[in-house]
Amino acid sequence: MRCLVTGGAGFIGSNLALELEKKGHEVVILDNLSTGTRDNLEGFKGIFLKGDVVTHEFKQTFDAIFHQAAITDPRYSDDKEVMRQNVGGFRNMLELARKNKAKFVYASTANLYGNGPVPMKESQKKDLTCAYGRSKLMMDEEAEKRFGQMHIVGLRYFNIFGPHEANKGRAASMILHLAKQMKAGKAPRIFKLGEQKRDHIYVKDVVDANLLALNAPSGIYNAGTGVGTSFNELVEVLNRALGTELKPEYIDMPYDPKTYQLNTQANTDLAQKKLKFKALYSLQDGIKNYLEVLP
Ligand SMILES: NC(=O)c1ccc[n+]([C@@H]2O[C@H](COP(=O)([O-])OP(=O)(O)OC[C@H]3O[C@@H](n4cnc5c(N)ncnc54)[C@H](O)[C@@H]3O)[C@@H](O)[C@H]2O)c1
């Protein structure tokens, strides 16, 4: 298959592009390198195009498009720019998929569930806390309108961690930030009082969900593990994996509690049924695998 991966120099896109190549597919990457880096693409043999998903016009045609490119930091300061790039890029790539009769898989987010009830179900009322979540919900709503006409799968990613995420800086996973502090012998810094929860999913499972999306019925599915882990529990898991006994340093939460997600956990029923997806890595196994390659 000839595949396009947008955002292929970023965290998830690079893991996906390299896995697609491993499976024998031809891969083209489009990335503007705003947060991504060519360093994530060591060993990549396909075509790399530096360009913008909002405006790029392709000479190539594709059988499948994996649209990962976006402004990914929920705290990005310019709301208009988030909408322009995220929704504009989505529309441009969706139109390309329509013209190419290509399968279209794109990245949505669990951010749009905000502080809604857990476990979070695809159909539940959305709780939008920022332009990032709004942009992704707009993408989901536009996708839904086309389900009868073409193959489209949206994946609502929960909190992903794993190799190739360092390029994201402050927006990288809390697992990376805490592991770095703890490896340096410092107390892991978490928000008071560490009872907030996250559904952490390993990037290899997310790549798997993208591959399964090619054969799933059009739809929007959660990509999470179904397990919520508190910040305190996460520190314990990291202590065990690193062989340390560091106690957390509790710091004041600097964000407005209305816009900060206190508790995320996926309901995985629909993804299991339609996407045939179930995360294979437990938090412990994912962290163990990740630490093997973490400098
Ligand atoms: N990592 C997570 O936990 C998570 C959670 C929910 C959703 N997502 C979504 O997954 C996708 C990938 O995110 P990521 O974590 O790999 O982040 P990332 O920042 O590493 O990757 C995004 C990539 O897109 C590129 N890009 C951004 N704007 C672009 C544009 N206008 N044109 C071309 N390229 C552009 C960046 O340079 C980068 O390489 C995003 O759509 C993000 O919203 C990620």
The ligand as an ORCA input file, in Angstrom:
! r2SCAN-3c Opt
* xyz 0 1
  N       0.495     12.325     22.405
  C      -0.714     12.260     22.956
  O      -0.872     11.865     24.130
  C      -1.937     12.652     22.152
  C      -3.192     12.601     22.793
  C      -4.312     12.952     22.070
  C      -4.207     13.299     20.733
  N      -2.992     13.371     20.139
  C      -2.947     13.741     18.707
  O      -2.043     12.900     18.027
  C      -1.462     13.594     16.914
  C       0.047     13.471     16.974
  O       0.515     14.098     18.159
  P       1.946     13.828     18.777
  O       1.753     13.525     20.209
  O       2.698     12.872     17.931
  O       2.587     15.302     18.717
  P       3.835     15.872     17.902
  O       3.841     17.346     18.175
  O       5.056     15.091     18.211
  O       3.425     15.596     16.400
  C       2.744     16.487     15.559
  C       3.525     16.592     14.256
  O       2.781     17.374     13.322
  C       3.633     18.333     12.733
  N       2.779     19.465     12.362
  C       2.108     20.312     13.195
  N       1.404     21.208     12.488
  C       1.619     20.911     11.175
  C       1.163     21.481      9.961
  N       0.347     22.546      9.947
  N       1.587     20.942      8.788
  C       2.422     19.873      8.784
  N       2.897     19.292      9.908
  C       2.498     19.810     11.088
  C       4.667     18.658     13.787
  O       5.880     19.175     13.258
  C       4.870     17.277     14.429
  O       5.863     16.538     13.767
  C      -1.976     15.028     17.011
  O      -3.051     15.173     16.110
  C      -2.451     15.144     18.452
  O      -3.466     16.108     18.587
  C      -1.859     13.053     20.817
*
